[in-house]
Amino acid sequence: MEFRNSEYLTLIDYKIYSMSLNIISKAITLNDGRVITIETGKLARQADGSAMVRMGNTMLLATVVAREEAKEGVDFLPLSVDYQEKFAATGKIPGGFLKREGRLSDHEILTCRLVDRAIRPMFPDDYHADTQVMISLISADANAKPDALAALAASSALAVSDIPFNGPISEVRVARVEGKFIINPNSDECEQADIDMIVAGTLDNILMVEGEMSEVTESDMIAAIKEGHQAIKTQCQAQVELMEEAGKTEKRTYHHEDSDEELKEQLHKQYYNKYYEVALKQIASKTDRKAQFGAIKESYLETLPEEHEINLDLVKKYFHGIEKEACRNLVLNENSRIDGRELDEIRPIWSEVDYLPSAHGSAIFTRGETQSLTTVTLGTKLDEQMIDNALEKSFKKFILHYNFPGFSTGEVKPNRGPARREIGHGNLAARSLKKVLPADADNPYTIRVVSDILESNGSSSMATVCAATLGLMDAGIKIKAPVSGIAMGMISDPETGKYAILSDILGDEDHLGDMDFKVTGTEQGICACQMDIKVDGLSYDVMESALDQAKKGRLHILGEMKKTLSTSREDLKPHAPRSVTIKIERDMIGAVIGPGGKVVQEIQKETGATVIIEEVEDGGRVNVFAVNKEAMDDAVGRIKTIVAVPEVGETYTGIVKSIMPFGAFIEFMPGKDGLLHISEIKWERLENMDGVMEVGEEVTVKLTDVDRKSGKFRLSRKVLLPNPHKKPVTDN
């Protein structure tokens, strides 16, 4: 089909063009009148499903492709979710030598995780085909943050495909600014918000929550989730209509799992009670419990003849199901847990600070079989992390890294750098602590916190929050209040309506449970949260119960932490860099820097201190960092001398910098030269400057005047000498 030769298609042309391509579009109107559009059928038509989501000038293209069959031996869903921000979307060219988009940034990885955690539970349990979701930011708008739209785009692409998916789902960002909730706020509104969270859900249920808060109450958090869910329902309904118009209500058929119901029933009948008996022993050690469960399966395998036709993969799967059922029923029937604790009981805690003598701050936090060794390092502004991606170019003064080596769980695992999980856990811990750190104006340091997980059996990210809090206080950082964290779980039975909320869950309980709910906060309120729900129908009453139980657990953990260290140390460690901040006038910045940086470089070289000079709103700010007092005092003294304001009538000792026929220029203060006119050198008349002074000569002068217009200084030497023409005063 041909169109008229014009720069833009007319409205009629576009309608005809859309019909020929079967372009379908849906509009979603937010409460404040902003519009989100979903469009499919126009871009990436060879993918199994594609959708373009637009809000303002922000545009996201999502595609999804899945293999028809699962690979042999695969008994899980090989789902990959990739989110990438194209630099062209913001009119930028990537930095670096290659000038092209490279590995995903931490921000992009965190957005991938937000989408993955929302859509993964919605695929059928028996669907195991390789599935890839790709989301690209192709146009950006500062007033429409793309991470809040990524899951909507991914779900829309799945909705218009034939890939089995029990959606649709959507995500929204909820912020509270001055007591008012805003859906999908802009960056400025997020900066002002005391609640900033991403909420994901279906038409009926909440799936995932992640965000940060300024010590808010549990009821405030529930209110934010409810507000977000109302917007999610509208977005899901639009996807249902999109799917119907695209004719994708029927999904592809598949068969990715073998089954043997007779074998399953036989194993359950023969071994369920044995698994339940081991669960009843309530073994505290993860290793011992695993060994006893494993022995049951081994006893069955030993009964098999060498030649048999039993599918061992199915045996493994069915035994795993029996173990999971037994452990869940223990909680629901006995109101107790596999390690012997009560439902709300926290594992034993011990902690220690100042463990590493050379670190600026350090702490060990151990809860049960989970342990974090955390260090705190204080640096200068030169150590700030530069963020340079498609949407942002800035510097970060607080950095938190989380490491999870294989030995922490007794496994052999190559060290390939941080995985997505490690980046996600580190981000959660960082968000938990950022609200209690000193304001940038009160904190001259770049702070790096590193949590190395040495043992892990559940809640290692929450152990990181606790250890980092202790480490910061040990380093002498004046945090607003200590922060603790706890991971909550839930086991439920939809048929009977029974449910149990578990405090401080084990790794096994996380695996067999229906919810993983991490909450961090101070005594005053919640600082951050991360929730993943694995079942349908979690009511707000259950969520409120979980939050109330989490608060009790958080406060208990906080009490145990305070036994080790309750407030920040009064002073830094002797080997930590000290900092002094000097405010200077804006016009003195150049004097401290000097020509080509000469002055500040000399100060650093000769004193050993580090000097950072910044221009701020009210003038200049000089931060001086030094490990020892002598270097600090020397550097501060030099800077104060440079920025000191000359006073008329004061006497100074200066250096002759240059000689002219009409006099000499004297540097009477660092960076300040004044004219000593030939007539002001001596009382006697001088015809010329020959032999009167030498460059580099030290001379004492008096500041006699400052020209108001030019700011030039006038000096005199003769006024400090006896006047031979003045008659001495005699007594009558």
C-alpha positions in Angstrom: 0.0 0.0 0.0 1.4 3.4 -1.0 0.8 6.7 0.8 1.0 10.3 -0.2 4.4 11.8 -0.3 4.3 14.0 2.7 6.4 14.3 5.8 3.7 12.9 8.1 0.9 10.5 7.5 -2.5 12.1 7.7 -5.0 10.9 10.2 -6.9 8.9 7.6 -3.7 7.5 6.2 -2.6 6.3 9.7 -6.0 4.7 10.3 -5.7 2.7 7.1 -2.1 1.9 7.8 -3.0 0.7 11.3 -5.8 -1.5 10.0 -3.4 -3.1 7.5 -1.0 -4.0 10.3 -3.6 -4.7 12.9 -2.3 -2.1 15.3 -4.2 -2.1 18.6 -3.9 0.6 21.1 -5.3 1.1 24.6 -5.2 4.2 26.8 -5.1 4.3 30.6 -5.9 7.6 32.4 -4.3 8.2 35.8 -6.2 10.1 38.5 -4.3 13.3 37.7 -5.2 13.2 34.0 -1.9 11.8 32.7 -2.3 9.1 30.1 -0.4 5.7 29.6 -0.9 4.1 26.2 -0.2 0.5 25.2 0.3 -0.3 21.5 0.9 -3.6 19.8 1.1 -4.8 16.2 3.3 -2.1 14.9 6.9 -2.9 16.1 8.9 -6.1 16.4 6.2 -8.3 14.8 8.3 -11.4 14.5 8.6 -11.8 18.3 6.0 -14.0 19.9 4.6 -10.9 21.5 5.6 -7.2 21.6 4.2 -4.0 23.0 5.1 -0.4 23.2 4.1 1.5 26.4 4.2 5.3 26.4 3.7 7.9 29.2 4.6 11.4 28.2 7.7 11.1 26.1 8.9 8.0 27.8 8.5 5.0 25.5 9.4 1.4 26.3 9.4 -1.5 23.8 8.9 -4.9 25.3 9.3 -8.2 23.4 8.9 -11.8 24.4 10.0 -15.0 22.7 9.8 -18.6 23.9 10.8 -21.9 22.6 8.1 -24.4 21.7 9.7 -27.2 23.7 11.6 -27.4 26.9 15.2 -28.7 26.8 15.6 -32.3 28.0 16.0 -32.7 31.7 14.9 -29.1 32.5 12.5 -29.1 35.4 12.3 -25.3 36.0 11.4 -22.2 34.1 14.5 -20.8 32.3 13.2 -17.2 32.2 15.5 -14.3 31.4 14.4 -10.7 31.8 16.6 -7.9 30.4 15.9 -4.2 30.7 18.2 -1.7 28.9 18.2 2.1 28.6 19.3 3.2 25.1 21.5 6.4 25.4 19.8 7.7 22.2 16.6 7.8 24.2 18.0 10.8 26.1 20.0 12.3 23.2 23.3 11.1 24.6 26.3 9.2 23.3 27.7 6.5 25.6 31.1 7.1 27.2 34.1 4.8 26.9 36.2 3.7 24.0 33.5 1.7 22.2 30.8 4.4 22.3 28.0 1.8 22.5 25.8 0.4 25.3 27.7 -2.3 27.3 26.9 -4.4 30.3 23.8 -3.5 32.2 24.2 -0.9 34.9 23.2 -1.6 38.5 20.0 0.5 37.9 19.1 -1.6 34.8 19.7 -4.8 36.7 17.5 -3.7 39.6 14.7 -2.9 37.1 15.2 -6.4 35.6 14.6 -7.8 39.0 11.5 -5.8 39.6 10.0 -7.2 36.4 11.3 -10.7 36.9 9.9 -11.0 40.5 6.5 -9.8 39.3 6.0 -12.0 36.2 7.9 -15.2 37.2 5.2 -16.5 39.7 2.5 -16.1 36.9 3.9 -18.8 34.6 2.4 -22.3 35.0 4.4 -24.5 37.3 4.9 -27.2 34.6 6.0 -24.7 31.9 9.8 -25.1 31.3 10.5 -23.7 27.9 13.3 -21.1 27.5 11.6 -17.7 27.6 13.2 -14.3 27.1 11.7 -10.9 27.9 13.5 -7.9 26.6 12.5 -4.3 27.5 14.2 -1.3 25.9 13.9 2.4 26.8 13.7 4.0 23.4 12.6 7.5 24.4 12.9 9.2 27.8 11.0 11.9 29.7 12.3 13.3 33.0 8.7 13.5 34.2 7.9 9.8 33.6 10.3 7.4 35.3 10.6 4.2 33.1 11.2 1.6 35.8 7.6 2.0 36.9 6.4 1.1 33.4 8.7 -1.8 32.6 6.5 -4.6 34.1 3.4 -3.2 32.4 5.3 -3.4 29.1 6.5 -6.9 29.7 3.1 -8.2 30.8 1.4 -6.5 27.7 3.9 -8.3 25.4 3.1 -11.6 27.1 -0.7 -10.8 26.9 -0.6 -10.5 23.1 1.5 -13.6 22.7 0.4 -17.3 22.8 2.9 -18.0 25.6 1.2 -19.6 28.6 1.0 -16.8 31.2 -1.5 -16.5 34.1 -1.6 -12.7 33.9 -1.9 -9.9 33.2 0.0 -8.1 35.9 1.3 -4.5 36.3 3.5 -2.4 38.5 3.2 1.2 39.6 5.4 3.5 41.7 3.6 5.0 44.7 5.0 8.1 46.4 3.6 10.1 49.3 4.3 13.8 49.2 3.0 16.0 51.9 0.5 13.4 52.9 -0.8 12.8 49.4 -0.3 9.7 47.3 0.9 10.1 43.8 1.0 7.2 41.2 4.1 7.2 39.0 5.6 10.4 40.3 8.4 12.3 38.6 12.0 12.5 40.0 11.4 15.8 41.9 8.3 14.3 43.6 10.3 11.2 44.6 13.0 13.4 46.2 10.3 15.0 48.4 8.5 11.7 49.2 8.5 10.0 52.6 7.2 6.8 50.9 8.6 5.7 47.6 7.7 2.2 46.6 7.0 -0.1 43.6 3.9 -2.2 43.9 3.1 -5.1 41.5 -0.1 -7.1 41.3 -2.9 -8.7 39.3 -6.5 -7.7 39.1 -7.1 -9.5 42.4 -3.9 -9.7 44.4 -0.6 -8.1 45.3 2.5 -9.9 44.0 5.5 -7.8 44.9 6.4 -4.7 46.9 9.8 -2.9 47.2 10.6 0.5 48.4 12.1 2.9 50.9 10.4 5.1 53.6 11.3 7.7 56.1 10.5 5.8 59.3 6.8 5.4 58.5 4.2 3.3 60.3 2.9 -0.1 59.2 -0.5 1.4 58.5 1.0 4.0 56.3 2.7 1.3 54.3 -0.5 -0.7 53.9 -2.3 2.5 52.7 0.4 3.0 50.0 0.0 -0.6 48.8 -3.8 -0.2 48.6 -3.4 3.0 46.6 -1.0 1.3 44.2 -3.3 -1.7 43.7 -6.2 0.5 42.6 -4.1 1.8 39.7 -2.8 -1.7 38.9 -6.4 -3.0 38.5 -7.1 -0.4 35.8 -3.9 -1.3 33.9 -4.6 -5.0 34.1 -8.1 -4.5 32.7 -6.7 -2.6 29.8 -4.4 -5.6 29.0 -7.3 -8.0 29.2 -9.1 -5.9 26.5 -5.8 -5.7 24.5 -5.5 -9.5 24.6 -9.1 -10.1 23.5 -8.7 -7.7 20.6 -5.5 -9.3 19.6 -7.2 -12.7 19.6 -4.7 -14.2 22.1 -7.0 -15.5 24.8 -6.1 -19.1 23.9 -2.4 -19.9 24.6 -0.2 -22.6 23.1 -0.4 -26.2 24.3 2.7 -27.8 25.8 3.9 -30.8 27.6 7.1 -30.2 29.5 6.8 -32.6 32.4 6.5 -36.4 32.6 4.5 -37.8 35.4 3.8 -41.1 37.0 0.8 -40.7 39.3 1.1 -44.3 40.5 4.7 -43.8 41.6 3.9 -40.5 43.2 1.1 -42.0 45.2 3.2 -45.0 46.2 6.1 -42.9 47.4 3.8 -40.5 49.3 2.0 -43.4 51.0 5.2 -45.1 52.0 7.5 -42.2 53.0 5.3 -39.2 54.0 5.2 -40.3 57.7 9.0 -40.7 57.7 9.5 -37.2 56.5 7.0 -35.9 59.0 8.9 -37.7 61.8 12.2 -36.0 60.8 10.4 -32.7 60.7 9.0 -33.3 64.2 12.5 -33.8 65.5 13.0 -30.0 64.9 16.7 -30.2 64.1 18.3 -26.8 64.5 21.3 -27.6 62.2 20.7 -27.2 58.5 23.3 -29.7 57.6 22.0 -32.4 60.0 18.4 -31.8 58.9 19.4 -32.1 55.2 21.3 -35.4 56.0 18.3 -37.0 57.7 15.9 -36.0 55.0 18.4 -37.3 52.4 18.8 -40.6 54.1 15.1 -41.3 53.5 15.4 -41.0 49.8 18.7 -43.0 49.8 16.9 -45.8 51.7 14.4 -46.0 48.8 17.1 -45.9 46.1 18.9 -48.8 47.8 15.8 -51.0 47.4 15.9 -50.6 43.6 17.4 -53.4 41.5 20.4 -52.5 39.3 18.2 -52.9 36.3 15.0 -50.8 36.7 12.7 -48.6 34.7 12.0 -46.0 37.4 12.5 -42.4 36.3 14.9 -41.1 38.9 14.2 -37.5 38.0 10.6 -38.1 38.9 11.7 -39.8 42.1 13.8 -36.8 43.1 10.9 -34.5 42.3 8.3 -36.5 44.3 10.5 -36.8 47.3 11.1 -33.1 47.3 7.4 -32.6 47.2 6.9 -34.9 50.1 9.5 -33.1 52.2 8.0 -29.8 51.4 4.5 -31.0 52.3 5.7 -32.5 55.6 7.5 -29.3 56.7 4.5 -27.1 55.8 2.1 -29.4 57.7 4.4 -29.3 60.7 3.9 -25.6 60.9 0.1 -25.7 60.3 -0.6 -28.7 62.5 1.9 -28.3 65.3 2.2 -24.5 65.3 6.0 -25.1 65.4 8.9 -25.0 63.0 11.5 -27.4 61.6 14.3 -26.0 63.7 12.2 -26.1 66.9 11.4 -22.4 67.3 8.1 -20.8 68.0 6.5 -19.0 65.0 7.6 -15.6 66.2 10.9 -16.6 67.8 14.2 -15.1 66.5 17.3 -17.2 66.2 20.1 -16.6 68.7 22.1 -13.4 67.9 25.6 -12.3 68.7 27.5 -9.4 67.4 30.9 -7.7 67.7 32.4 -4.4 66.6 35.9 -3.2 66.0 36.9 -6.7 64.9 39.3 -5.6 62.1 42.0 -3.3 63.5 42.9 -1.6 60.2 39.3 -0.9 59.0 37.7 2.5 59.7 34.8 0.6 61.1 33.8 -3.1 61.3 31.2 -5.4 62.7 30.2 -9.1 62.8 26.5 -9.9 63.0 25.5 -13.5 63.4 21.9 -14.7 63.7 21.6 -18.5 63.8 23.5 -19.9 60.8 23.7 -16.6 59.0 26.7 -14.3 59.4 27.9 -11.0 57.9 31.4 -9.5 58.3 31.0 -5.9 57.4 33.6 -3.1 56.9 33.2 0.6 56.7 35.7 2.8 54.8 35.7 6.6 54.8 37.0 8.4 51.8 37.0 11.9 50.3 35.0 13.5 47.6 37.5 12.1 45.2 36.2 8.6 46.1 32.6 9.3 45.1 31.1 6.9 42.6 30.2 8.5 39.3 26.9 7.4 37.9 26.8 7.9 34.1 23.9 6.2 32.3 21.2 7.2 29.9 19.0 8.9 32.4 21.4 10.2 35.0 24.8 11.7 35.5 25.6 12.2 39.2 27.9 11.2 42.0 27.1 8.9 44.9 28.6 9.4 48.4 27.2 6.3 50.0 28.1 2.9 48.5 27.0 -0.5 49.9 28.3 -3.8 48.3 27.0 -7.2 49.3 29.1 -10.3 48.5 27.8 -13.9 48.7 30.6 -16.4 48.1 29.9 -20.1 47.6 31.6 -21.2 50.9 28.8 -19.4 52.8 26.5 -22.3 52.0 29.2 -25.0 51.7 29.2 -24.9 47.9 31.9 -24.7 45.2 31.1 -21.6 43.1 33.5 -19.6 40.8 33.9 -16.0 41.7 32.6 -14.2 38.6 31.7 -10.9 40.2 28.4 -9.9 41.6 25.3 -11.6 40.3 21.9 -9.9 40.0 20.8 -11.3 43.4 23.9 -9.7 45.1 23.2 -6.4 43.5 19.5 -6.6 44.6 20.4 -7.5 48.2 23.0 -4.7 48.4 20.5 -2.2 47.1 17.9 -3.2 49.7 20.4 -2.8 52.5 21.6 0.6 51.1 18.0 1.9 50.9 17.5 0.8 54.4 20.4 2.9 55.7 20.4 6.0 53.5 17.5 7.6 55.4 19.4 7.6 58.7 22.8 8.8 57.3 23.8 12.4 58.0 22.8 14.9 55.4 25.5 15.6 52.7 26.1 19.1 54.1 27.0 17.5 57.5 29.0 14.6 56.1 32.1 15.3 54.1 33.0 11.7 53.7 32.4 9.2 50.9 31.2 6.1 52.8 31.7 2.6 51.4 30.2 -0.4 53.3 31.0 -3.9 52.3 29.1 -6.9 53.6 30.8 -10.3 53.1 28.4 -13.1 53.9 30.4 -15.9 55.7 27.5 -18.1 56.5 24.0 -18.2 55.1 20.8 -19.9 56.1 18.2 -17.2 55.3 18.0 -13.5 55.7 21.5 -12.6 54.7 20.4 -9.2 53.4 18.8 -8.4 56.7 22.0 -9.5 58.5 23.8 -7.0 56.2 21.5 -4.2 57.4 22.3 -5.0 61.1 26.0 -5.5 60.6 26.2 -2.3 58.5 24.5 -0.3 61.2 26.9 -1.5 63.8 29.9 -0.9 61.5 28.8 2.7 60.8 28.4 3.4 64.5 31.8 1.8 65.1 33.3 4.1 62.5 31.9 7.1 64.3 29.4 8.1 61.6 26.6 9.9 63.4 23.6 8.1 62.1 20.1 9.3 63.0 19.1 6.0 64.6 20.2 2.3 64.5 18.4 0.2 61.8 17.6 -3.6 62.1 16.0 -5.9 59.5 14.0 -9.1 59.6 12.7 -11.5 56.9 9.2 -12.8 57.4 7.5 -15.8 55.9 4.1 -17.4 55.6 2.7 -20.9 55.1 -1.0 -21.2 54.2 -3.5 -23.8 53.1 -6.2 -22.4 50.8 -8.5 -25.4 51.4 -8.7 -25.0 55.2 -7.9 -21.3 55.4 -5.1 -22.0 57.9 -2.0 -19.8 57.8 1.0 -19.2 59.9 3.3 -16.2 59.8 7.0 -17.0 60.5 9.6 -14.5 61.9 13.2 -14.7 60.9 12.8 -17.4 58.3 15.4 -20.0 57.4 16.5 -20.7 53.9 14.4 -23.8 53.8 11.4 -21.9 55.1 11.9 -19.3 52.3 11.9 -22.2 49.8 8.8 -24.0 51.1 6.8 -20.9 52.1 4.3 -18.7 50.3 5.8 -15.3 51.1 9.2 -13.7 51.6 8.7 -10.3 53.3 11.8 -8.3 54.4 11.3 -5.3 56.6 13.9 -2.9 57.9 13.5 0.1 60.3 14.3 2.0 63.4 12.4 2.2 66.6 10.3 5.0 65.1 9.2 3.2 61.9 9.9 1.4 58.6 12.9 2.4 56.4 12.6 -0.1 53.6 10.8 -3.3 52.5 10.9 -6.0 49.9 8.0 -8.5 49.6 7.5 -11.4 47.2 4.2 -13.4 47.3 4.1 -16.8 45.8 0.3 -17.6 46.2 -2.9 -16.0 45.2 -5.2 -14.2 47.6 -3.0 -12.7 50.4 -5.4 -10.5 52.2 -4.5 -7.1 53.7 -5.4 -8.5 57.2 -2.7 -11.1 56.8 -0.3 -8.5 55.5 -1.0 -6.3 58.5 -0.5 -9.3 60.9 2.9 -9.9 59.2 3.9 -6.3 59.6 2.9 -6.2 63.3 4.9 -9.4 63.9 7.8 -8.1 62.0 7.9 -5.0 64.1 8.2 -7.0 67.3 11.0 -9.0 65.7 12.8 -5.9 64.5 12.7 -4.3 67.9 14.0 -7.5 69.5 16.9 -7.6 67.1 17.6 -3.9 67.7 17.7 -4.6 71.4 20.3 -7.3 70.9 22.4 -5.0 68.7 22.3 -2.3 71.3 23.9 -4.7 73.8 27.0 -4.5 71.6 26.9 -0.8 70.6 23.9 1.5 71.1 25.1 4.8 69.6 27.8 6.1 67.3 31.3 6.5 68.7 32.1 10.0 69.7 35.3 10.0 67.6 36.7 8.4 64.5 39.3 5.6 64.7 42.9 7.0 65.1 43.8 5.9 61.6 40.6 7.2 59.9 40.8 10.4 57.9 39.8 13.5 59.8 37.9 16.3 58.1 37.7 20.0 58.6 35.3 22.2 56.6 36.2 25.8 55.9 33.6 28.2 54.3 35.1 30.8 52.1 33.9 33.7 50.0 33.2 32.8 46.4 35.9 35.2 45.1 38.5 33.4 47.2 38.1 30.0 45.5 40.6 30.9 42.8 43.1 32.1 45.4 43.0 28.7 47.2 43.3 26.8 43.9 46.0 29.0 42.5 47.1 29.4 38.8 46.6 25.9 37.2 46.0 24.5 40.7 49.5 25.4 41.9 48.5 26.6 45.3 46.3 23.7 46.3 48.8 21.2 44.9 51.6 22.7 47.0 49.5 22.5 50.1 48.7 18.8 49.5 52.3 17.9 48.6 53.9 19.7 51.5 51.4 18.8 54.3 50.2 15.3 53.1 46.6 16.4 53.5 43.9 16.1 50.8 42.1 19.3 50.0 38.8 19.4 48.1 37.4 22.7 47.0 33.7 23.1 45.9 31.5 26.0 44.8 28.2 25.9 46.7 25.2 28.1 46.8 26.5 30.4 49.6 30.1 30.7 48.4 32.9 28.2 48.6 33.5 25.1 50.7 37.0 23.7 51.4 37.2 20.2 52.9 40.5 19.2 54.3 41.2 15.5 55.0 44.2 14.2 56.9 45.0 11.2 59.1 47.2 13.0 61.6 46.6 16.3 63.5 49.9 17.9 62.4 49.1 17.6 58.7 45.6 18.8 59.3 46.7 21.9 61.3 49.3 22.8 58.7 46.9 22.6 55.8 44.1 24.4 57.6 46.5 27.1 58.7 47.7 27.7 55.1 44.2 27.9 53.8 43.1 30.3 56.5 46.1 32.5 55.7 45.1 32.5 52.0 41.5 33.4 52.6 42.2 35.9 55.4 40.8 39.4 54.6 43.5 42.1 54.6 42.9 44.9 57.1 43.9 48.5 56.5 46.4 49.6 59.1 47.8 46.1 59.8 51.5 45.3 59.3 52.6 42.3 57.2 55.8 40.7 56.3 55.9 40.1 52.6 58.1 39.0 49.7 59.2 41.1 46.8 57.7 39.5 43.7 58.7 42.0 41.0 60.4 45.4 40.6 59.1 48.2 38.4 60.5 51.7 37.7 57.8 53.1 39.9 58.1 50.7 42.8 57.8 47.0 43.8 54.9 44.5 44.0 54.9 42.8 47.4 53.1 39.5 48.2 52.1 40.5 51.7 49.6 37.6 52.1 49.4 34.3 50.1 47.9 35.2 46.7 47.6 38.9 47.5 50.0 41.4 46.0 50.2 45.1 46.8 52.1 48.0 45.3 54.8 49.5 47.4 55.3 52.8 45.5 58.8 54.2 45.2 57.7 57.2 47.3 56.6 54.8 50.1 59.9 52.9 50.5 62.0 55.5 52.4 61.5 59.0 53.7 64.4 60.0 51.5 63.5 60.7 47.9 64.5 57.9 45.5 65.3 58.7 41.9 64.9 55.1 40.6 64.7 51.5 41.9 68.2 50.5 41.0 69.8 48.6 43.9 67.0 49.4 46.3 65.4 46.0 46.5 65.8 42.5 45.1 63.2 40.0 44.0 62.7 37.4 46.8 63.7 39.9 49.5 61.6 39.9 52.7 60.2 43.2 53.6 57.9 44.5 56.3 55.0 46.7 55.1 51.8 48.3 56.3 48.5 48.1 54.3 47.5 51.8 54.0 44.6 51.7 51.5 42.4 49.4 49.4 41.0 51.0 46.2 37.2 50.4 46.3 36.8 50.2 42.5 39.8 48.0 41.5 40.4 46.3 44.8 44.1 47.1 44.5 46.2 47.2 47.7 48.5 50.1 48.6 51.5 49.4 50.9 54.0 51.6 52.7 57.3 50.8 54.3 58.4 54.3 55.3 55.5 54.7 57.8 57.1 51.9 59.8 60.5 53.8 59.9 61.4 56.9 61.9 60.7 60.1 60.1 63.9 62.1 60.0 62.1 65.3 59.1 59.8 65.2 62.1 61.1 67.2 65.0 61.2 65.2 68.2 58.8 66.2 71.0 60.6 67.8 73.9 59.3 68.6 77.4 59.0 72.3 78.3 
